[in-house]
Amino acid sequence: MDDILKLDNISQYNSMRGVETLHPLVSVVDMSKANPTKSLRINFGFYCVFLKDVKCGELKYGCNYYDYQEGTLVFVAPGQVVGINSNDIVEPKGWALLFHPDLIRGTSLGHNIKNYSFFSYEVNEALHLSEKERQIIIDCLLKIDYELRQSIDTHSKTLIANNIELLLNYCMRFYDRQFITRSNVNKDILQKFENLLNEYFSSEIPQRLGLPTVKYCAEKIHLSANYFGDLIKKETGKSAQEYIQLKLIDIAKERVFDTSKSIGEIAYELGFKHSQHFSRMFKNETGYTPNQYRLLN
């Protein structure tokens, strides 16, 4: 598992799996018809969507291991390294959709690919499908596979890209469902976020690190920044950055009442390098400068 195999194109993956390459930039693989492989880590040079129908060992993503359960969808973006931790020959069942960035250049999907934030989720944030959802995904895969088996014409690229986009839009809907059905877990994460911010601003960390970032908070809660941001947005209606800023203003309002400290000292304690930046943000949020707010109250 220490060696990393780099795959730059679709045909390399197909060759490894013993399946025919119907198109140089996109492939749909029925894993039940593919060759088994030894446990290995792969650096993918293209987008991948893996639908697993059986458990096939722990998945290694970066330096961490995650339990890879049945009926999950995992998304991999170009440049990510993923591997299965198993001492046995791996015979996964399910499906794989692979598509190269060159396929979607100049298409609607190429323009919108950055909106599918789940390509930046960690593998432990995989999408768990119901049987009905799984069938919808397989139907989309079969439509793409059908198009790959037709003679290439002027409509091929658009139809293939549109069907991939349709599949990803379904995945976005299913992730929204997962956020809702896991509401109790999400509320626990929200509480951890609130506690983290309280502890952050009551310590001396802001003087060392500055204002808390979404990435910092996500790492402390052991989530990827994108998944964390999407979760907070679903739960609160605000982005994680907006939530941090509102928390910062609430704390700043309290501290401004401490007349034993100057506005500059308060700004420094909160993590601002320059007090004028603090004053500008405070006025944008409250309508008053810190000094005006202090006098009014």
N, C-alpha and C positions, 0 to 999 in steps of 0.2 A: 504493500500500500504506500511505500515511500516514493516510488517512481510515479511521475505524472506523464500520462500520454497526451500529447497535444494534437487535437483534431481541428484542422483549419477549414475543411470543407465537408459537405454532406457525403460525398462518395467514400471518404475514408471511414466514416461510421458505418455506412451500408456494407462496405467490404468486410469490416470487422465482424458484423452481424450476419454476413452471408446472404444479404438481400439485394435485389436488383435496384439499380439507380435509374429511376424513371425520369428524373429531372435533376440537373446539377445543383439547383438552389433550394430544393424542398423535397421532403420525403415523409411518408406516413408508413410506420413500421408496426406490423402486427407481431408483437414479441413472441407469441406462441409459435410463429413460423421462423423465428430468427435463431441463429446459433447461440448456444450458451457461451459465456465468457468467464475468464478467471477474474477474481477480485482485482480491481484496479481503479485508479483515480484518473479522471479525464479533465483536461482544460478545453472547454468547448469554444470554438470560434464562431458559433452561430446560436440562434435561439432554439431552445428545446422545451417541449411540454411533455411530461411523462405521466401517463395514467397507469398506475399499478393496480393489478387485480389480486395479487397475492403478496404476502410479506416475504421479503427476500434478504433479510439482514439489515444491519444498521447502516444508515446513510451518513457518510462523512462529508461535511460541508465546511471548507476552510480547515480549522483545527478541532471542530466539535463533532460529536456523534449524535444522531437523532434516530429515534425509533420510526421506522418507515412502515406504516400500517397499510392494510388493504384499503382499496377504494379511495386513494388519495391522488391529487394532481400536484405535481411539483414543477416549478417554472425555473428555467436556467437562462441567463443572459450571456452574451458573448464575453469571454474572459473569465467566467466563473469556473471554479474547480469543484467537481463533485465525484464521489466514489462510494462504492458499497463495501462495508467492512465485513468480510466473511472469509472463512478459510476454505470454503467449498467452491465448487463451480457454481456460478450464479445463473439461474434459469428463470428470469423474471417473466411474469405473464402480464399482459396488458398491451398498451399502445404507446407509441412515441411519435410526436410531430416535431420535425426539425425544419427550420427555415433560416436561410442565410440573410443577413442584412441587405445584401445586394438585390434580393428578390423584391423587397418592399420599397426600395428607393423610388420616389416620385409617385407613390400611391397614397391613398387615404390612410392606410395602415402605417406607412412610413412616417407620415405626419403625426399620427396619434400614438405611436408606439411608446412614447415617454409617459403617456397617461396610464399605462398598465403597470402600476407601481408594484404589482406582485412579482414582477421579474427581479425585484430587488429585495424580496422577502427572504428570510432565512428558511431553511428546509423544515424546521420545527414549526413553521407557520404555514404549512402546506394546506391546501384546500381539501376538505373531506366531503365527499359527494354522497348524496342519497342515490338510491338505485335509479330513480327517475332522472336525476341530474346526470348521472353516469351515462345513461342511454342517449341523452341529448348530445353530450360530448362525443360519444362514439358515432352518432349520426353525422355530426359535423366532420369528423375525421374521414368517414366513408365518402362524403361528398368531395372532400379534397382529393382523396385517393382516386375516385372516379375521374375527376378532371385530369389528374396526372396520367391516366391511362388513355386519354384521348390524344389525337394528333394536335400538336402545338399550332395555334393560330394567333391572330391579333387579340383575341379575347382571353387567352389562357392566363396571362399574368394577372389581369384584373379579376377574373373569376376565382383564381386560387387565393389571391391576396384578400379578396372580399370574404371568402369563406373562412380564412384564418382569423380575420377581424371579427366575424360573427362568433366564432368559437371563443375568442378572447372576451368579447362583450358578455357572453353567457357566463364566463368565469368571473367577470366583475360582478354580475348579478348574484352569483352563488357565493362569492366572498361577502357581499353585503348581507346575505342570509346568514352566513356563518357568524358574522359580527353580532347579528341580532340574537341568534339562538344561543350564543355564548355570552349573553348579557351579564350574568353573574361573575364570570371570569373577568370580563371587561371592566366591570365596576371595581373589582379588586385591583386591577391594574391602575385604574383612575385614582384610587385611594393611595396606592403606592407612589404615583406621580405627585399627588398633593403633598404627601409626607416628605418626599424627596426634596421638593421645592422649599418646604418649611425648614427642613434641616439645612439645606444649602444656604439660605439667606440668614439663618441664625448662627452660622459658622463663619470662619475667616476665609473659606474657600473663594468667595467672590473677589477678595483682594488679590488672590493668586491667579485665579483662572478667568476672572471677568464674569460677564453675565452667562447664565446656563444656556447651553444650546440644546436643540432637539436631539442631536446625536449623542450628547453627553447623557441626557436623561434616558434615552432609549437603551444605551449600553448598561446603565445602572439597573435597569429593569429587565435586562437580558432579552431585548427585542431588537430587530432591525429598525432603523430610523423610519423607513417607509411604512412598515406594518404598524409601528407605534403611532405614527402621524395619522394614518388612516383610521386606526381604532379610536384615537382621541376625537377626531373629526366626527365619526359616527356617534360617539357617546355624548358629545357636548355641543356639536354644531360649530365648534371653533377649531381652527388649526392648532397644533401643539405649540407653535410659535406665538399665536395669539393668546393662548392659555397662559404661557409663561409670562407674557407681557402684562396681562391683567393681574396676575399674581404679584408681579413686581410692583405695579402701581398701588395695589392694596397695601403692600408692606411699606412702600414709600410714603403713602398718606399717613400711616401711623408714625413713622419715624420723623416726618417733618414737624410733628408736634413737639419733639424734643428740642427745646430752644437752647439747650446746653451745647448743641452741636451745630456747626455751620452747614449750609446746604452742600458745600464742597465735601465736607467730611461724610455726610450721609450718602452722597453720590459715590464716594470712594468705597464705603462699606458695602454698598449694593453691587459693586463690580464695574462701575463706570470709570473709564480712564480720564474723562474730561467732564467737569461739572456742567458745562454748557450743553452737552449731549443729554444729560439727565434732565436738565431744566426744559429743554426743547420737547423731549418725549413726555414729560409730566404735563406740560401745557397742552400738547396735542390731545392727551387723554382726558384731562380735567377741565381745560379752558382757562386754567390759572397757572402762573409760575409757582414754583415751590414757596417762594417768599410771600406771594399774594395769598396762597392757600393757608399758610401759617397765620397770617394776619386775620383772615376771614374767620378762622376757627379759634 
